[in-house]
């Protein structure tokens, strides 16, 4: 099985007609993703040829859903337009909106998060690499050729570390990899993904990648301690980050003694989670866990 995304998912791409949208839509198609169209109000009615397929462009998500049955939207929309694009996807009732865009204003993220909170739409991101169920579907920018289907479930704040762990554990493969993004306000959290992996019968080991800043990892540790029976292996990026300095993601900033890598590592270990100090050490722990 897979969580959130599989071969039956019908994907529509907001911003498909732009340079990034075209490039990554072609990659998604090459990975076997069932892309059913794109969204651009200024180019509605046109068709775009990508990877040998002619894809229709719709004026909004509701139109795309009515015409194709789309249930996943991937957004390659410039930051100023992201809030309206996510709200459009939510109002259309898609099951999942994957927000790839970096640099979304925090107040816009807060607005579309609040709008989506009581809806059936799962928001992934913003500033995330997306979701991939290897061999089934790929919604976003995660490279599809670096791993295979398998028994590991991965949830990560960092896109780059998602790719690295996927590559390092390629011999075992993954059920689903979810990049949740590292902004201060995101839709789907570590806890949401871990909960889904706990329920997935084909996910045997869960890998949780966090980073300095905030308390998401500490909250996830408490949830895992109380409710998760499957083995979880963790990694926290930022052991050498100087206090008070933003590192990479907008949310990765340490204030005082809170949000440090050591504090997060301690919280995870207290919950019974083995934590690697490097990605390679983390991968080695996962391998050991799989053969027990």
Secondary structure, DSSP 4 states (H G I P E B T S, - for coil): --SS--TT--EEEETTTSHHHHHHHHHHHHTT--EEEEE-GGGTT-EEEETTEEEEEESSHHHHHHHH---EEEE---HHHHHHHHHHHHHHT-SEEEE--S---HHHHHHHHHHHHTSSPEEEESS--EEEETTTEEEES--STT--EEEEEEEES-HHHHHHHHHHTTTT-EEEEEE---SSS-SS-HHHHHHHHHH-TT--EEEEEEESSSSHHHHHHHHHHHH--SEEEEEEE-TTPPTT---SSTT---BTTBT-HHHHHHHHHHTT-EEESSHHHHHHHHHHHHT-
